Amino acid sequence: MDSFGIPPDVYTLNILINSFCHLRRLGYAFSVLAKLLKLGCQPDNTTFNTLIRGLCVEGKIGEALHLFDKTIGEGFQPDVVTYGTLMNGLCKVGNTSAAIRLLRSMVQKNCRPNVIAYNTIIDSLCKDRQVTEAFNLFSEMITKGISPDIFTYNSLIHALCNLCEWKHVTTLLNEMVNSKIMPNVVVFNTVVDALCKEGMIAIAHDVVDMMIKRGVEPDVSPTLH
């Protein structure tokens, strides 16, 4: 663009940064950031969110957190995407406790978490079998007026199935339907397969019948036949 006498702007350079991050060429992405600063362009949330996501994808969570802290020190105001990206990166490397601390920090800085932020941590806690902590966050999000979605319930139901907590599974399934959130194939097969593996075929049939009565069309596992 320079050769045509058209000065690049932050929008154009953000596209370049995003492209390099997708190609996993982070060095080039940061070179574009340096050029942006040299031209006197002001980086925006998209700039830093893209770079932070690129670092997290590469598993460089330490560098992502360093960039996060550095930019805040320079006046950058992180948004829900920034926090969500870092939480996801932390959870993927098994540092769920740090993700929870980031969630608390987010609230303290008046950045309202969304369902994606909560889902990320709830899913990580469920995979770590920290189901009580996951349900505590589940209750917290509802109290704050953040409605759970199909992904929230899927994580919790899968964790409960692993613990053979069938009564709680049924309660959550009913709660989903009453909230107008119809269980999808993933949720349905998770419950039915888990019941069948425990030899609880009759209960699996009851669950299927219950869902059909509520208008949910399950893709029933062949184990049930």
N, C-alpha and C positions, 0 to 999 in steps of 0.2 A: 504493500500500500504506500509505503514511503516513496517508492520509485515513481509512483503516479501523482505524487504531491498531495496524497490524501493521508492526513495524520490518523493513525489508529486510535480508537477510543477504548474505554474500559469494556464495553460490550463485545467488541471484536476480539480483544485480547483474552477475555474470559472464554470465548469459544475456542481459542487456541489452547489455553490452559486445560480446558475440559478434554479436548482431543488428545493432548499429550498424556493426561492422566489415564484416559481409557486405554491408551497404547502402553501404559505402564512406563512411560518415559518421564519420570518425575523431575529429573535434572533439567530437561528442556522446559517443563512446566514452570519450574522456579526461575529459569532464565527469562521466560516471558514476564513473570512477575517483576523481575529486576528491570526489564525494559519498560514496563508499565510505570514503575516508580521514577525511572530516569526521565520519562516523558512528562512527568508531572501529573499523571493520571492518578486519581484516587481509587484504590482498590475498594470493592464493595463486599457485601456478604457472600455473593455468588463466588467471588474470587477465592476467598478464604475457605468457604465451605467445600469448594471443589478440591482445593489442595489438601484439606484435612481428610476428605473422603479418599483421595488418592493415596495418602499415607496409610490410612486405616486398611484399605484394600491390600496394600503391600505388607500388612502386619507390623508396620512401623508406628505402633500406637504411642510409644514414647516421644517420637518426633512430632506426632500429631498433637499431643498434649503440650509440647514445648511451643509449637506454633500458636496454639490456642492461647496459652498464657502470654506469649509475646505480643500477640495482636491486641489482647485485652489491655495490656499495659500501654499500648499506643492509641487507645481510645476506641477500638473496634467493639461493637455491641453484638455479641453472638445472638442468634435467633434459635428457634425450636429445631431447625434443621441442623445447625451446628452441634447442639447438645445431643440430638438424636444420633447423629453420625458417630460422635465420640462414644456414646453409650453402646452402640452396636459394636464398635471396634473393641471396646473393653470387654464386652460379654464374649466376643468371639475368641479372645485370648484367655478366657476363664477368669477375668477379674471383675466379677459381678459386683463385689462390694464397692469397688471404685466407681462403677456405673451408678450405684445407688447414691453414693456421695455426690456425684455429679448431678443427679436428679434433685437432691436437696439443695445444692448450690444454685441450680436453675431456678427453683422456686424463690429462694432468697433474693435473687436478682430480678424478680418480677417478670420472668419469662415463663409463661404458662405451659406446662407439659401437655402433650397431646396423647391420644390413644396409642400412637406408634411408639412413643417413648416408654410408656408403661408396658406395652406388649413385649418390647425388646427385653426388658429386665425380668418380667414375669416368665417368659419362655426360658430365659437362662436359668432362673431359679428352679423352675420345674425340671429342667434337664439335670440340674445338680441335686435333685430330690429334696430341695428346700421348699417343700410344698406349703408349709405354714407361712413362711415369709412371702411366698407368691400370693397366697390368699390375703395376707395383710395388705399388700399393694393393690390387689383387686378391690378390696373394701375401700381403700383410700381413694382410688380413682373414682369410684362410684360416689363417695361422699363429696368429692370435689366437682361433681357434675360431668365427669368424663365417661361417656358411655362405652362399655366394653363392646367389642365386635367379634366376629367369627374366629379371628385369630387368637383373641384372649381366651375364649372358651375352649378352643382346640388345645391350647397348651395345657390348661388346667385339667381338662378331661383326660388327656393323654397321661398326665402325671398321676391322676387318681386311678386310672386303669392299671398302671404299673404297680400301684400300692394295693390293688384289689379293693378299693373303697367304693363298692358298687352303689351303696345308698347315696353317697355324695354325687356319684356320676349321674344317677337318675335325677337327683335334685337339680343339678346343673343343666341337664338336657331339658327338663321342664321349664327352668328359668329362661333358657335360650328361646324356647318356643313362645313363652308368654311375653318375651321382650321383642317378639317379631323378628328374631334372628334364627333363620332356619338352618339346622345343621347340614353341612355339606357332606359330600362323599367321604372326605377325609375323617371328619368327626364320627360319622356313622360307622365306617369300617373299623375305626380304632376301638370303639365300644364293643361292637359285635365280635370282632376277632379276639379281643381280650377275654370276653366272657366264654367264648368257645374254647379257648386254650385252657381255661380253668375248668372245663367240663360243664359249664353252666348253660347248657343249650336251651333249657326251658326259659330261663331269664332272658337269654338273648332273643328268643322268640317274642317274649313279652315286650322287650324294648322296641323291637321292630313293629309290633302291633300298635304300641303306644304312639310311635312316630307317624305311622300310616294314618291313624285316626285323626292326627293333627294336620294332615295334608302334606306330610313330608314323604317324598318318594325315595326310599333308600336304594343304594346299589349294594345289595346284600352280599356278604362274603360267601363264597362257595362252601366254606366250612360249616355253614348253617344248614346245608341241604343234606 
